[in-house]
Every structure is written in structure tokens, then in C-alpha cells.
Amino acid sequence: EGSRVSAGIREFPHDHPIAATKGSDNIIAFTTKRYSRTPLVVQGPGAGADVTAMGVFSDILKLLNYLPH
């Protein structure tokens, strides 16, 4: 009811939390009725080389548990 969602590429001022993102971090800002003046910002590591390699290695270790010993 009356909800609106948008996604896109925007330019932000240097003092905005999104402008402070470093490297391959992912960041999303929620602007809602509750967070209208200051958006709720969620930030964390993205799929950079190290994070991706660690995820693949973890998956391989999990798969090893399914092999006969």
C-alpha cells in the first residue's frame, strides 16, 4: 500500500556514509518513514578476491565431508 522501491546509481556528497565505502565493500542505505532523516546503512565485505577465495575454499572443505574416507 503506497510503497515504493528504487535502485540505481547515484552521486553522493563526500560526507554521506555511502561515499566512505572502501575497496570491494557492499553497502545499501534504507530510507523509510522511520529512517527518513538518517538512512539505515548496512555495509560489509563484498566479493573481492580474498573473500571469494575464502568462500570457494570453505565450499571445497565442506564437499570433502561427502567423499568416502
Backbone bond lengths (Angstrom), bond angles and torsions (degrees), N, CA, C in turn:
res aa  C-N    CA-C-N  psi(-1)  N-CA   C-N-CA  omega(-1)  CA-C   N-CA-C  phi
1 E - - - 1.443 - - 1.523 109.29 -
2 G 1.296 117.45 105.40 1.451 121.77 176.94 1.513 114.70 68.32
3 S 1.328 118.19 15.35 1.466 120.72 -179.45 1.516 110.35 -84.50
4 R 1.317 114.71 150.55 1.456 119.99 179.28 1.520 108.09 -142.31
5 V 1.306 115.70 135.11 1.458 121.75 178.18 1.517 107.75 -127.69
6 S 1.321 115.74 141.47 1.458 118.84 175.54 1.522 109.36 -143.00
7 A 1.298 115.00 153.60 1.464 121.97 176.02 1.516 106.93 -141.20
8 G 1.301 115.67 147.73 1.452 117.95 179.33 1.510 111.49 172.36
9 I 1.295 114.64 -176.36 1.457 122.11 178.31 1.524 107.20 -101.81
10 R 1.326 114.93 128.19 1.464 120.06 -178.87 1.514 110.15 -135.53
11 E 1.302 115.23 160.71 1.459 121.49 174.17 1.525 107.64 -97.28
12 F 1.345 116.48 136.73 1.456 121.57 -178.37 1.520 109.98 -122.59
13 P 1.337 116.98 150.28 1.465 119.36 175.61 1.530 110.28 -65.63
14 H 1.312 116.57 156.68 1.470 121.54 -176.34 1.525 113.49 -60.21
15 D 1.325 118.45 -24.71 1.462 120.32 -178.43 1.531 113.07 -91.09
16 H 1.324 118.24 3.27 1.465 122.13 178.30 1.527 109.09 -80.59
17 P 1.351 118.39 142.45 1.476 120.47 -179.40 1.528 113.73 -54.58
18 I 1.307 117.81 -34.58 1.464 119.69 -179.23 1.526 111.00 -67.10
19 A 1.315 117.31 -31.23 1.469 120.38 179.63 1.524 111.96 -69.20
20 A 1.329 117.45 -17.78 1.465 121.28 -178.40 1.529 112.91 -90.27
21 T 1.325 117.59 4.49 1.464 120.94 -179.35 1.522 109.97 -62.27
22 K 1.317 116.11 136.98 1.469 121.72 -178.50 1.527 110.44 -115.63
23 G 1.309 115.76 146.87 1.459 121.75 171.99 1.512 113.71 54.53
24 S 1.317 115.56 -128.58 1.466 120.58 -175.60 1.523 112.45 -101.03
25 D 1.330 117.03 20.57 1.467 119.62 178.45 1.524 111.18 -59.63
26 N 1.307 114.85 148.14 1.462 121.97 169.87 1.515 106.98 -100.86
27 I 1.310 116.23 145.61 1.461 119.94 179.46 1.522 108.77 -148.45
28 I 1.313 115.06 142.05 1.461 120.47 176.75 1.527 107.28 -140.72
29 A 1.305 115.82 141.76 1.467 121.03 179.36 1.523 108.60 -120.45
30 F 1.323 115.88 129.57 1.458 122.07 178.01 1.525 108.39 -104.00
31 T 1.312 116.39 121.92 1.456 121.39 173.67 1.525 106.44 -111.11
32 T 1.311 115.91 113.98 1.460 122.03 -176.81 1.526 108.65 -130.78
33 K 1.316 116.28 -177.67 1.468 118.93 175.38 1.522 110.33 -57.82
34 R 1.314 116.70 -42.99 1.466 121.16 -178.83 1.528 111.57 -71.28
35 Y 1.326 116.73 -36.28 1.467 121.41 -177.79 1.526 110.08 -111.98
36 S 1.302 116.96 52.41 1.464 119.92 -176.17 1.530 112.45 -81.78
37 R 1.323 117.41 -40.02 1.470 119.13 -179.56 1.522 112.05 -81.49
38 T 1.317 116.43 -38.08 1.463 121.78 179.08 1.521 107.64 -128.40
39 P 1.337 118.31 111.44 1.465 119.38 -177.04 1.530 112.04 -66.08
40 L 1.324 115.29 152.07 1.461 121.82 173.60 1.525 106.39 -79.41
41 V 1.327 116.99 119.00 1.462 121.77 -175.61 1.523 109.45 -109.77
42 V 1.328 115.95 128.42 1.462 122.58 176.17 1.522 106.47 -117.29
43 Q 1.335 115.99 124.76 1.462 120.65 -176.14 1.517 109.60 -136.09
44 G 1.320 116.15 143.87 1.454 120.06 177.83 1.512 110.83 -167.19
45 P 1.322 115.65 174.84 1.460 119.35 -177.30 1.522 111.68 -64.96
46 G 1.300 115.00 138.61 1.456 120.84 177.32 1.511 110.29 -95.64
47 A 1.284 114.98 -165.52 1.462 120.26 -176.30 1.523 110.82 -88.68
48 G 1.308 116.18 59.97 1.455 120.18 172.36 1.518 109.03 -72.98
49 A 1.302 116.25 175.90 1.469 120.84 -175.84 1.524 112.05 -58.46
50 D 1.332 117.66 -46.52 1.470 120.27 -177.92 1.521 111.96 -65.21
51 V 1.323 116.47 -44.38 1.467 120.63 -178.80 1.523 110.41 -64.93
52 T 1.322 116.39 -43.11 1.464 120.11 179.39 1.518 110.83 -64.13
53 A 1.325 117.45 -44.85 1.466 120.88 179.60 1.525 110.69 -61.10
54 M 1.320 117.05 -41.30 1.459 120.42 179.43 1.529 110.48 -64.54
55 G 1.323 117.10 -40.01 1.461 120.65 178.73 1.518 112.19 -65.09
56 V 1.330 116.75 -42.89 1.468 120.86 178.61 1.526 110.01 -64.77
57 F 1.321 117.09 -43.88 1.465 120.93 179.21 1.530 110.59 -61.50
58 S 1.320 116.38 -41.98 1.464 120.68 177.92 1.524 110.97 -62.03
59 D 1.329 116.73 -41.88 1.466 120.38 178.28 1.523 111.14 -63.32
60 I 1.324 117.26 -39.83 1.471 120.85 178.74 1.525 110.17 -63.39
61 L 1.330 116.67 -43.59 1.466 119.61 178.37 1.526 111.46 -61.72
62 K 1.313 117.35 -38.99 1.468 120.58 177.67 1.523 110.65 -64.67
63 L 1.335 116.56 -40.65 1.464 120.27 179.88 1.522 111.79 -64.60
64 L 1.325 117.03 -32.40 1.464 120.36 179.38 1.526 111.68 -59.66
65 N 1.313 117.08 -28.52 1.467 120.64 178.70 1.523 112.32 -65.76
66 Y 1.324 117.37 -21.07 1.461 120.97 -178.83 1.526 112.86 -89.94
67 L 1.325 117.44 -10.02 1.465 120.36 179.59 1.522 109.97 -80.74
68 P 1.337 116.39 146.06 1.466 118.29 177.44 1.532 110.11 -66.15
69 H 1.314 115.90 143.64 1.472 121.00 -178.69 1.494 110.72 -94.34
